Amino acid sequence: MLVLDDEDGRSTALAGDLHRRLERLGVYERERRPWLPHLTVVRFRERPRLAPPLPALGAFGPSDAALYHSVLRSTGAQYEVLETFALGGT
């Protein structure tokens, strides 16, 4: 997971708005911990015994975001893209 800067708070505001809308629909229960702007790079079923060095990423501006529906199955998570959004980055 890469934790992202949210200097102007726009990502946190967007997540808060989305959480409120989903709660009103009755399809989401907000977590007790604060939302953390991040990018999930890889998931493991069990914690790996790895400590790879992180590459130098530099600054970037995401151009798109997607809303996924995640269904956990015995074979692993399956993700379905529900909606995509243009963010205006490069």
C-alpha positions in Angstrom: 0.0 0.0 0.0 1.3 3.5 -0.9 0.0 6.2 1.4 -0.8 9.4 -0.6 -0.5 13.1 0.4 -3.9 14.9 0.7 -2.5 18.4 1.4 -5.7 20.3 0.4 -8.0 17.6 1.9 -9.9 17.0 -1.4 -9.5 13.3 -1.3 -10.7 13.1 2.3 -13.7 15.3 1.4 -14.5 13.1 -1.6 -14.3 9.9 0.5 -16.4 11.5 3.2 -19.1 12.5 0.7 -19.1 9.0 -0.8 -19.3 7.3 2.6 -22.3 9.5 3.6 -24.1 8.7 0.3 -23.5 4.9 0.7 -24.6 5.0 4.3 -27.9 6.7 3.3 -28.4 3.9 0.8 -27.8 1.4 3.6 -25.0 -0.4 1.7 -22.1 0.8 3.7 -21.0 1.1 7.3 -18.2 3.5 8.0 -15.1 2.2 9.7 -14.2 3.6 13.1 -10.7 4.5 12.1 -10.1 7.7 10.0 -10.0 7.3 6.2 -6.4 7.1 4.8 -5.8 8.2 1.2 -3.9 5.3 -0.3 -3.3 3.1 -3.3 -3.4 -0.7 -2.8 -0.6 -2.2 -4.9 -0.8 -5.8 -4.0 -2.7 -8.0 -1.5 -1.5 -11.3 0.0 -3.7 -14.0 1.6 -1.0 -14.3 4.3 1.6 -11.8 5.4 4.7 -12.4 3.2 8.2 -12.5 4.7 9.4 -9.9 2.3 10.9 -6.4 2.7 11.4 -5.2 -0.8 12.8 -1.6 -1.2 10.3 0.9 -2.5 11.1 2.4 -5.9 11.4 6.2 -6.2 8.0 7.3 -7.5 8.2 11.0 -7.6 5.0 13.2 -7.8 2.1 12.2 -9.9 -1.5 13.3 -10.5 -4.0 10.5 -11.0 -6.2 11.0 -14.1 -9.0 8.5 -13.2 -10.5 6.7 -10.2 -12.8 3.7 -10.1 -15.5 2.4 -7.8 -15.2 -1.3 -7.3 -17.5 -3.9 -5.8 -15.4 -6.5 -4.0 -16.9 -10.0 -3.3 -14.8 -12.3 -1.2 -15.0 -15.9 -2.4 -13.1 -19.0 -1.3 -10.9 -18.6 -4.4 -10.1 -15.0 -3.5 -11.6 -11.6 -4.0 -13.4 -10.7 -7.2 -13.7 -7.1 -8.2 -16.2 -5.5 -10.5 -15.9 -1.9 -11.7 -19.1 -0.1 -11.0 -18.2 3.3 -12.2 -15.1 5.3 -13.3 -14.5 9.0 -12.8 -12.1 11.4 -14.5 -10.0 13.4 -12.0 -8.3 15.8 -14.3 -4.7 14.8 -13.4 -1.9 13.7 -15.7 
